[in-house]
Amino acid sequence: VDKEGYFDPKIQNSLFEVSLSSIHNAEIVVLSDYAKGTLHAPEKIIYAAKQRQKPIVVDPKGQDWRKYAGATLLTPNVAEMEAVHGACPDEAALVRAGQKTLAALGLTALLITRSEQGMSLLQRNGQILHLPTMAREVFDVTGAGDTVVATLAVALAAGETLEDACRYANQAAGIVVGKLGTSTVSYQELCAIQPDPH
């Protein structure tokens, strides 16, 4: 049961304080925005994380992404990109929109999830990596984006390169969409595809 209602600003402030105190001990900061009120001021968290030299991965929401400026990496899907930039009828248009986002927000990278077309990683240094989908059969896409963000963050925190972290995230997404309902992916399942992830 998912019941939504008024989100007390006092609770927002308490969550923000807890977030700030937790950043010090974290290897990486993940902001997964559902536009429900919890992340009413991501700018402050991003600033605090940058001050402590922590990478920041953001799963964005809405059409105004300026609040995520300075994050390390954003992970929008195609629909979210098009909501911000307008229609992206082909890969070239999507890359152009992504490059605009990189420049406008001062990001290090942008990972665009593209459903059956896989993922595209765009980096500030100009490198582009297109990863084909790893899904063999798709039963349920619920939670696939969350799986991507979580796997990406864990891999980066463990010291993987950005490219390899994206490969693991792509593989993890391919596994969970092959399951019914909101599902998880295990280390063993990832190892079965990609031996010995660190």
C-alpha positions as CSV (number, residue, x, y, z in Angstrom):
1,V,0.0,0.0,0.0
2,D,1.5,3.3,-1.0
3,K,-0.3,6.2,0.7
4,E,0.9,9.7,-0.1
5,G,0.2,12.9,1.8
6,Y,1.6,16.0,3.4
7,F,5.3,15.9,4.1
8,D,6.1,17.9,7.2
9,P,9.0,20.4,6.6
10,K,10.3,19.5,10.1
11,I,10.8,16.0,8.9
12,Q,12.5,17.3,5.8
13,N,14.9,19.2,7.9
14,S,15.6,16.2,10.2
15,L,16.3,14.0,7.2
16,F,18.6,16.6,5.8
17,E,20.6,16.8,9.1
18,V,20.9,13.0,9.2
19,S,22.0,13.0,5.5
20,L,24.7,15.6,6.3
21,S,26.0,13.7,9.3
22,S,26.1,10.4,7.3
23,I,28.1,11.8,4.3
24,H,31.3,11.8,6.3
25,N,31.4,8.0,6.6
26,A,30.1,7.2,3.1
27,E,32.1,6.2,0.1
28,I,29.5,7.5,-2.3
29,V,26.3,9.5,-2.1
30,V,23.1,8.4,-3.9
31,L,20.2,10.8,-4.4
32,S,17.2,8.9,-5.8
33,D,14.5,11.6,-6.3
34,Y,10.9,10.5,-6.4
35,A,9.6,14.1,-6.2
36,K,7.7,13.3,-2.9
37,G,9.4,15.9,-0.8
38,T,12.3,14.1,0.8
39,L,14.8,15.7,-1.5
40,H,13.5,19.2,-1.3
41,A,17.0,20.7,-1.2
42,P,19.5,18.3,-3.0
43,E,21.8,21.3,-3.7
44,K,22.8,21.4,0.0
45,I,23.6,17.6,0.0
46,I,25.5,17.8,-3.2
47,Y,27.5,20.8,-1.9
48,A,28.3,18.9,1.3
49,A,29.3,15.8,-0.5
50,K,31.6,17.7,-2.9
51,Q,33.2,19.5,0.1
52,R,34.1,16.0,1.4
53,Q,35.2,14.8,-2.1
54,K,32.5,12.1,-2.2
55,P,31.1,11.0,-5.6
56,I,27.4,11.9,-6.1
57,V,25.0,9.7,-8.2
58,V,21.6,11.2,-8.9
59,D,18.5,9.5,-10.3
60,P,16.6,12.7,-11.3
61,K,13.0,13.6,-11.4
62,G,11.0,16.4,-13.0
63,Q,12.0,18.9,-15.7
64,D,14.3,21.3,-13.7
65,W,17.6,19.5,-13.2
66,R,19.5,22.7,-12.1
67,K,19.1,21.5,-8.5
68,Y,21.4,18.6,-9.3
69,A,24.2,20.9,-10.7
70,G,27.6,19.7,-9.6
71,A,26.7,16.1,-9.0
72,T,29.1,13.5,-10.4
73,L,26.6,11.5,-12.4
74,L,23.0,11.6,-13.4
75,T,21.0,8.5,-14.5
76,P,17.9,9.6,-16.4
77,N,16.0,7.4,-18.7
78,V,15.0,8.4,-22.3
79,A,11.5,9.7,-21.3
80,E,13.1,11.9,-18.6
81,M,15.6,13.2,-21.1
82,E,12.9,14.1,-23.5
83,A,10.8,15.7,-20.8
84,V,13.7,18.2,-20.3
85,H,15.1,18.5,-23.9
86,G,12.2,17.6,-26.1
87,A,11.9,14.7,-28.5
88,C,15.1,12.7,-29.2
89,P,14.1,10.7,-32.2
90,D,17.5,9.0,-32.7
91,E,20.8,8.2,-30.9
92,A,22.5,11.3,-32.3
93,A,19.8,13.6,-30.9
94,L,20.0,11.9,-27.5
95,V,23.7,12.3,-27.4
96,R,23.4,16.0,-28.2
97,A,20.8,16.5,-25.5
98,G,23.1,14.6,-23.1
99,Q,26.1,16.7,-23.9
100,K,24.0,19.8,-23.2
101,T,23.1,18.4,-19.8
102,L,26.7,17.6,-19.0
103,A,27.8,21.2,-19.8
104,A,24.8,22.9,-18.2
105,L,25.1,21.1,-14.9
106,G,28.8,20.6,-14.7
107,L,28.5,16.8,-14.4
108,T,31.4,14.4,-14.8
109,A,29.1,11.9,-16.6
110,L,25.6,11.1,-17.7
111,L,24.2,7.5,-17.9
112,I,21.0,7.4,-20.0
113,T,19.0,4.2,-19.6
114,R,17.3,3.3,-22.9
115,S,15.2,0.2,-22.2
116,E,15.6,-2.4,-25.0
117,Q,18.3,-0.2,-26.5
118,G,20.6,-0.6,-23.5
119,M,22.4,2.4,-22.0
120,S,24.6,5.3,-23.1
121,L,27.3,6.7,-21.0
122,L,28.4,10.2,-21.9
123,Q,31.4,11.7,-20.2
124,R,32.6,15.3,-19.8
125,N,35.9,14.3,-21.5
126,G,33.9,13.6,-24.7
127,Q,34.0,9.8,-24.4
128,I,30.7,8.0,-25.3
129,L,30.0,4.3,-24.5
130,H,26.9,2.6,-25.8
131,L,26.0,-0.6,-24.0
132,P,23.5,-3.0,-25.6
133,T,20.8,-4.4,-23.4
134,M,21.6,-7.5,-21.4
135,A,18.0,-8.6,-21.0
136,R,17.1,-11.9,-22.6
137,E,13.5,-11.9,-21.7
138,V,11.6,-9.0,-20.1
139,F,8.9,-9.9,-17.6
140,D,8.7,-6.8,-15.3
141,V,10.7,-3.5,-15.5
142,T,9.6,-2.5,-12.0
143,G,12.7,-1.3,-10.1
144,A,15.1,-1.6,-13.0
145,G,16.2,2.0,-12.7
146,D,16.7,1.6,-9.0
147,T,18.8,-1.5,-9.7
148,V,21.0,0.5,-12.1
149,V,21.6,3.2,-9.6
150,A,22.3,0.9,-6.7
151,T,24.7,-1.4,-8.7
152,L,26.5,1.6,-10.2
153,A,27.0,3.2,-6.8
154,V,28.3,0.0,-5.2
155,A,30.7,-0.7,-8.1
156,L,32.0,2.9,-8.0
157,A,32.4,2.8,-4.2
158,A,34.3,-0.5,-4.6
159,G,36.8,1.2,-6.9
160,E,35.6,0.1,-10.3
161,T,36.1,2.5,-13.2
162,L,33.0,4.4,-14.4
163,E,32.8,2.3,-17.6
164,D,33.0,-1.0,-15.7
165,A,30.5,0.2,-13.1
166,C,28.1,0.9,-15.9
167,R,28.6,-2.5,-17.4
168,Y,27.8,-4.1,-14.0
169,A,24.7,-1.9,-13.8
170,N,23.6,-2.9,-17.3
171,Q,24.0,-6.6,-16.4
172,A,22.1,-6.2,-13.2
173,A,19.2,-4.5,-14.9
174,G,19.1,-7.3,-17.5
175,I,18.8,-9.8,-14.7
176,V,16.0,-8.1,-12.7
177,V,13.7,-7.4,-15.7
178,G,13.7,-11.1,-16.3
179,K,12.0,-11.7,-12.9
180,L,8.4,-11.0,-11.9
181,G,7.7,-8.2,-9.5
182,T,10.1,-5.9,-7.7
183,S,13.3,-8.0,-7.6
184,T,16.9,-7.9,-6.5
185,V,20.1,-9.2,-8.1
186,S,22.7,-11.1,-6.1
187,Y,26.5,-11.1,-6.3
188,Q,26.3,-14.7,-7.5
189,E,23.9,-13.8,-10.4
190,L,26.3,-11.0,-11.5
191,C,29.3,-13.4,-11.3
192,A,27.5,-15.9,-13.5
193,I,27.5,-13.2,-16.3
194,Q,30.7,-11.4,-15.4
195,P,33.2,-13.5,-13.5
196,D,34.8,-12.1,-10.4
197,P,33.4,-8.6,-10.1
198,H,35.4,-6.8,-7.3
